[in-house]
Amino acid sequence: MGLSNGFLKYERSTGSYAPVAERVKHYNEFHTAPAEDILRDQGARCMDCGIPYCHSLGCPNANLIPEWNDLVYRDDWYQAYQRLSATSAFPEITGRICPAPCETSCTLSINSEPVSIKQIELAIIERAFKEGWVKPELPSSENGKSVAIIGSGPAGLTAAVRLRKAGFKVTVFEKSNRIGGLLRYGIPNFKLEKWVLDRRIEIMEQSGIEFETDVNIGEDLSVRYLKRSFDVVLLSMGAGRPRDVPAGGRGLDGIFFAMEYLTSSALYNHGDHDHPSINAQGKKVLVIGGGDTGSDCVGTAIRQGASSVHQIEIMPKPLDWKDPWNPQWPDWPAILRTSTSQEEGCTRDWGISTTQFTGTGIKVSQAHCARVNWEMGRNGRMKPVDIPGSEFTIPVDLVFLALGFVHVEQEGFLESLGLDCDPRGNIKIDKNYQTSQEGIFAAGDCHTGASLVIRAMARGREAANSIIGSFTR
């Protein structure tokens, strides 16, 4: 512990954001990080707890947070990078988009403001890139084994890095035309500019990892070919089946799943399309779903020039909490959060169900809604019940459904494998991440259901370790 009273001497600092009027004019990142001297002060705020909850409970990846906090305070950025990269394959990504559960479990969060862990993480890795410390992780020797990874999202990419370092020949297959999965097509540029992803992919290629894009397994390549050509197959295609809204008029034009909309915007921003295939310019937009994906739809619609943006959520409004400490420490608190996108101009409401859509001709023009109470059902679970007389309508031109994901896409390739699934429709695995078929493993959202990027990365690393272990046991 570098400074015993650092948490008393220095206040929390997380940097600043560009003004709303300026940042909505572009799709680039708009956060300015604190200067390095301020980040050293933030490192000094770390208490070097006897039980570091940030590491053991908050971070799904078990990052060595107190260690690199102290090293930053001591101005030893190289060793800080060494400790960060010991567990994290892509800190430049998590340092930008992770919701930082490590900070809500920081011991300072009991009655004060937590250490700015996320900003320290990002500063370490960006300093490492600047200094040339980030290099391809080449294996000390080749082991003669090959792995096919299906899906290039956070779980698949993390597993690829770990397996390649262990000496495997790694080939990552992606059905889209670019590598990255959710990181590329589901997260807008204003949260994660894609040069960040491309920079890392180039390093992975230099380490010997091979990427094959525009490959749909089951159509372009058969399952039989995969099994014959590779010693192991790792499934990491995510949870692709979106949750729909059970409302009349769902088939009207102008109603899209959130990922359809975000992918359309991503393809346009990549230069793959001349214009976004779904454009909110001048439109009245309704986003159904109050999570991160819904927030990304809000920010995208505002940048496209929507005339209005509403966002509704069926869950009750969370606790409006203004204090800097965590009321549910060390757990992730159920409090109201306002994203930078929501700050840019969005009307929000909670406890709202969508009962029907109506339109003019085949085009949606109104969303019919009702307020709900949450009541205990006969099965012991809470369920929403419409409040009589609370019905109202919202005029709309576009509706984006950001209701999360049900489970992995089971049709086609996965169906042909004949793998066992759990009751929720996700791929069933054992403690070693192996599916019901020998030699086929699964990692990330395809077996856990939709979750955080950092959790998918952690599962990818664990699955890779299990694959490595399967050849040494």
TAURDA-V231104 format. One record per backbone hydrogen bond with DSSP energy under -0.5 kcal/mol. NH is the residue of the N-H (numbers start at 0). CO is the residue of the C=O. If there is no record, write none. Layout:
{{NH | CO} {NH | CO}}
//
This chain:
{{5 | 2} {7 | 4} {8 | 4} {9 | 5} {15 | 31} {17 | 29} {21 | 18} {22 | 18} {23 | 19} {24 | 21} {25 | 22} {29 | 189} {31 | 15} {32 | 30} {38 | 34} {39 | 35} {40 | 36} {41 | 37} {42 | 38} {43 | 39} {44 | 40} {44 | 41} {45 | 42} {51 | 49} {52 | 50} {54 | 51} {55 | 51} {56 | 52} {57 | 52} {58 | 53} {59 | 57} {61 | 58} {64 | 62} {67 | 63} {68 | 64} {69 | 65} {70 | 66} {71 | 67} {72 | 68} {73 | 69} {74 | 71} {75 | 70} {76 | 74} {79 | 75} {80 | 76} {81 | 77} {82 | 78} {83 | 79} {84 | 80} {85 | 81} {86 | 83} {87 | 83} {88 | 86} {92 | 89} {93 | 89} {94 | 90} {95 | 92} {96 | 92} {97 | 93} {102 | 99} {103 | 99} {104 | 100} {105 | 102} {108 | 105} {109 | 106} {110 | 107} {111 | 107} {116 | 114} {119 | 115} {120 | 116} {121 | 117} {122 | 118} {123 | 119} {124 | 120} {125 | 121} {126 | 122} {127 | 123} {128 | 124} {129 | 125} {130 | 126} {131 | 127} {131 | 128} {132 | 127} {133 | 127} {134 | 132} {137 | 135} {139 | 164} {142 | 166} {143 | 166} {146 | 168} {147 | 231} {148 | 146} {148 | 170} {149 | 147} {149 | 233} {150 | 148} {150 | 172} {152 | 235} {156 | 152} {157 | 153} {158 | 154} {159 | 155} {160 | 156} {161 | 157} {162 | 158} {163 | 159} {164 | 160} {165 | 161} {166 | 163} {167 | 162} {168 | 144} {169 | 167} {170 | 146} {171 | 209} {172 | 148} {172 | 170} {173 | 211} {180 | 177} {182 | 179} {183 | 180} {184 | 180} {185 | 181} {186 | 181} {187 | 185} {190 | 187} {191 | 187} {195 | 192} {196 | 192} {197 | 193} {198 | 194} {199 | 195} {200 | 196} {201 | 197} {202 | 198} {203 | 199} {204 | 200} {205 | 201} {206 | 202} {207 | 204} {208 | 203} {209 | 169} {211 | 171} {212 | 210} {213 | 175} {214 | 173} {215 | 213} {216 | 214} {217 | 220} {218 | 215} {219 | 215} {220 | 215} {225 | 221} {226 | 222} {227 | 223} {228 | 224} {229 | 225} {230 | 145} {231 | 145} {232 | 438} {233 | 147} {234 | 232} {234 | 440} {235 | 149} {235 | 233} {239 | 237} {240 | 406} {241 | 239} {242 | 403} {245 | 243} {246 | 244} {247 | 354} {249 | 246} {251 | 248} {252 | 361} {254 | 251} {255 | 253} {255 | 398} {257 | 400} {259 | 256} {260 | 256} {261 | 257} {262 | 258} {263 | 259} {264 | 260} {265 | 261} {266 | 262} {267 | 263} {268 | 264} {269 | 265} {270 | 266} {270 | 267} {271 | 266} {272 | 266} {278 | 276} {281 | 304} {282 | 279} {284 | 282} {284 | 307} {285 | 397} {286 | 309} {287 | 285} {287 | 399} {288 | 286} {288 | 311} {294 | 290} {295 | 291} {296 | 292} {297 | 293} {298 | 294} {299 | 295} {300 | 296} {301 | 297} {302 | 298} {303 | 299} {304 | 300} {304 | 301} {305 | 300} {306 | 282} {307 | 282} {309 | 284} {310 | 346} {311 | 286} {312 | 348} {318 | 333} {320 | 318} {321 | 319} {325 | 108} {326 | 324} {328 | 325} {330 | 327} {334 | 332} {335 | 318} {338 | 336} {342 | 338} {343 | 339} {343 | 340} {344 | 341} {345 | 341} {346 | 308} {347 | 345} {348 | 310} {350 | 312} {350 | 314} {351 | 312} {352 | 369} {354 | 352} {354 | 367} {355 | 367} {356 | 247} {357 | 365} {359 | 362} {360 | 358} {362 | 359} {363 | 252} {364 | 357} {365 | 357} {366 | 393} {367 | 355} {367 | 365} {368 | 366} {368 | 391} {369 | 352} {371 | 350} {372 | 384} {374 | 372} {374 | 382} {376 | 380} {379 | 376} {382 | 374} {384 | 372} {386 | 370} {387 | 385} {389 | 386} {391 | 368} {393 | 366} {395 | 364} {396 | 283} {397 | 283} {398 | 253} {399 | 285} {400 | 255} {401 | 287} {401 | 399} {405 | 240} {406 | 240} {409 | 407} {413 | 410} {414 | 409} {415 | 411} {416 | 412} {417 | 413} {417 | 414} {418 | 413} {421 | 425} {424 | 421} {426 | 445} {427 | 419} {429 | 433} {432 | 429} {434 | 439} {439 | 436} {440 | 232} {440 | 438} {441 | 432} {442 | 234} {445 | 442} {446 | 443} {447 | 443} {448 | 444} {455 | 451} {456 | 452} {457 | 453} {458 | 454} {459 | 455} {460 | 456} {461 | 457} {462 | 458} {463 | 459} {464 | 460} {465 | 461} {466 | 462} {467 | 463} {468 | 464} {469 | 465} {470 | 466} {470 | 467} {471 | 468} {472 | 468}}
//
